[in-house]
Each structure stands twice: as C-alpha cells, then as structure tokens.
Amino acid sequence: MQSKTFPTGDGTLRLYNYHLDESLEITFRKSGKIDPAALTKINQFLRSRDNESITPIDPKLLDLLDHLQDHFTIDTVEIISGYRNPDFNLKLLKEGRKVSPRSLHTKGQAVDFHMDEIREETLRDYLLGLKLGGVGYYGPLDFVHVDTGPYRTWGGEETFARKLIGILDATAPVQLTSDKNDYLPKDQLYFEWKFSKGLGPKNVEGVRLEHFWRGEWVPCPSSKAIPEKESLLPIADLNCPVGYQNSRFGKYRWIFRIKGDEKLLSSNEFYLKKQ
C-alpha cells in the first residue's frame, strides 16, 4: 500500500514560472504549519496559464518540491505547468498533446517541473525511489511530472523528439545550436553554426555567454567567446559563477548579432548539470 507521508523541506520555496515569466520566493510552512496567506499566493502563482483561473494547490505537492529543492541543493524550481483549467486541458488534448483527459493538473495535484542544475534522469530516479504519487519522465522535453495521486510511473518507454528551447528567432539566417540539451562537468560541449547563403563567420559579432539566474539573463564577464571562424566548437567547460552560491551550474545561452543589425539572436538554451 502506498504511504501517504510526503517528505518536507525547510518550508521555503523559490519558484520560476516558465510560461508566465514570473518568480516567487515564499515561506509557506512555519513551525510545521501551513501559512494560509502564503498558500493563496502560491495558488495564484501556479494558476492556469490560459485564463489565469486558480484552484487550491495540494500542500503535499509543495512539500515534495520543497524537499527536492533542499535535497539537491538547488536555487529555484522551474514550473512548466501547474494548475490547468479543465477546458484548457481539453484543448491541449484535442491538439494532440500528451495530456491525460483526467489529469490531476486540473485538480491542483500535479506539476510539471524542471531544475536547471539537475538532470531529468536524476530527478526521475530519486522520485521513483520515494514511491509516492505519480512520476512521469519527459527527459528530451526537459521536465518531469509529479503528482499526489496513487503511485504510478510512465515515460522512458516513449520516445520524444529533442526540444530546442529559448531560441530568440528560429527563422534568423544565422543559427547556433548545441549538440544536446544538457552536459555534466566532464563532458565536452559542442556548438554548430549554420549560415544562410551569402553569410558566414565574418557576418557575426558580439558573441557572449549568458547565465539564467532567478528570471534574468546575466552576462558572463569572464567567458571566452565562441570563435565564429569554426563550424563545430568544442568547449571544455563553462565558467560563470553568478548563480546560487556562485555556482556555475544551470542554464546558459550564447547571444550574438549579425553585423549591421542590432537585433539580438541566441543559441538554444542548454544546461550544465551537477548530477
């Protein structure tokens, strides 16, 4: 029989809502008791992104996210999907999205989430060890599903196309792409330039590295720019200690311009994971 005892953390959550581009740092549990005012703010933060309707979020779900944040010593939990209005959930289903018609998102009992510093495989394996609620793995899409329903698991047996996220203009005549979504400290990083006809490395300028930190992109002042003259670019490591406890782990992107055009372009977002 499934245990109903969900682990807890220190009572404070730092959250970032990916689709709504909002951040929240809040203490929702004090001396073992839920703070109703804090819970109201969290319900609003995790609102349905289609029409901003809200529903009460299961506190066990918050405790679990808090526990994961503390266990893995990471700064912020990124929310991909919190509460979903039932009509919005049905709309996604009709569009062919992989959502359940009886999704616990519609009851405030589920979140799809991501941690910039931790691989989805690592999160999945840890959650499976807890044997609490539902655990869905969507590694190539850069998120994991958790809920407070009966213990069950899915994902892994399904195949998903790799998702490139964060490109400022996917139609731009110059593109810079990483060879995978995330890297570990001992990995080699590769990036590839692609140029439309008539363009080449000489047309690119202002290449710089940025690190995502609490809802903002922060320039990495000490980073070495990618040399535009090469098409396949090995990077031994990333070094931008601007995040949690000056950690270099987390989400990155390269920013650049085409000469003569002030419009900023970017590579896809990619991650340096600590485990």
Secondary structure, 3 states (H helix, E strand, C coil): CCCCCCCCCCCEEEEEECCCCEEEEEECEECCEECHHHHHHHHHHCCCCCCCCCCCCCHHHHHHHHHHHHHCCCCCEEEEECCCCHHHHHHHHHCCCCCCCCCHHHHCCEEEEECCCCCHHHHHHHHHHHCCCEEEEEHHHCEEEEECCCCEEECCCCCCCCCCCCCCCCCCCEEEEECCCEECCCCCEEEEEEECCCCCHHHEEEEEEEEEECCEEEECCCCCCCCCCCCEEEECCCCCCCCHHHCCCEEEEEEEEECCCCCCEECCCEEECCC
